[in-house]
Amino acid sequence: MGKRSAVRRVRAEYEGRRDREAGGVQLSVIEGGWDPVAEDQRHARKRKRAAPPNSHQQAEHREPPREQAYVKNVMPKSEGQARLIEAIDRSNLVLALGPAGTGKTYLAIAKAVEALRAGKIGRIVLCRPAVDAGENIGFLPGDMEEKLAPYLRPLYDALQDRMSAKQVKAMIAEGQIEIASVGFMRGRTLNNAFIVVDEAQNCTYVQLKMILTRLGWNSKMIVTGDPAQSDLLPELSGLAPVADRIESLGGDVGVIRLHQGDVVRHPLVAKMLDVL
C-alpha cells in the first residue's frame, strides 16, 4: 500500500507541475455554485439572438409588409349592402342612393381596389363635385391639386383604409389612381377604368349627364349619393331624376336604393335620420 500511495503522489506532483508549466489553471466546481462553462454558453446564446440575421434569413423571418394588412375581404353588413355588391359585380353602371353611413362610397372604392389588384382594369378614377357644404371659405391657396384636396379628402380616407398611404401616393404618381373634380371630366373617354362618382347629389342634371357619358370600353362606373343631403337648391340636384330615368333601362344598369336599416355607423345615425 505504501508503494501505491507513493506512485499516486509522484503522478499528482508531475501532473501539477505540467499544468503550471503550460500556464493552465485547475478549477474545482462546487455543486450549486457558479459554473463558468454554463455561463459562457448562456452568453453565447444571448449573442446569437441579438446578432442580426443574414439577408436570406431576414427575408424568411421578416413579418409581411404593412400593405398586406390592408388586403381583406369586404363582407356586406345588411341586405342593402349585399344587393349593392352584387350589382357592382354584375353591372357596368350602378347608381347607389341612400342616407349617410350606409357604406356607399366605401364599398365602391373597395370594389375598385379589388378590381385593380386583380388586373381587371388598368386604373381607378375617383371624382367628386367641388361644392361647399353650406359655407364659403373663400379662395384656397396652392395649385389645382392643393385647392381640390379638402373636397376630395373623403376619397383619400376611403383609399387609405384599403391600402397604406405610401401605396396610395405611389399609385397616384404612376397614374393608376386618379382623383379629380367632376368639373374637369368634360371631353374625356375613360377606357379600362373603374370610375367612382361620389357625392353625386351635388351634381346638376347636366353634370351627371356629362359624367355618365364618359364611360368607355372595359370600364365600370359607380355613382353614389344621398338625394336628401344636397348642398344645391332642391330643384338643381340631378341625382334623383337621373336615377329614375336610368332605372328604366334595365339590363347592364343597376340602381340600388339603401335605407336607414343599412346604416353601419353609430346606431344614433339611423335614429337621427328618422327625426331629422
Secondary structure, 3 states (H helix, E strand, C coil): CHHHHHHHHHHHHHHHHHHHHCCCCCCCCCCCCCCHHHHHHHHHHHHHHHCCCCHHHHHHHCCCCHHHHHCCCCCCCCHHHHHHHHHHHHCCEEEEECCCCCCHHHHHHHHHHHHHHCCCCCEEEEEECCCCCCCCCCCCCCCHHHHHHHHHHHHHHHHHCCCCHHHHHHHHHHCCEEEEEHHHCCCCCECCEEEEECCHHHCEHHHHHHHHCCECCCCEEEEEECHHHCCCCCCCECHHHHHHHHHCCCCCEEEEECCHHHCCCCHHHHHHHHHC
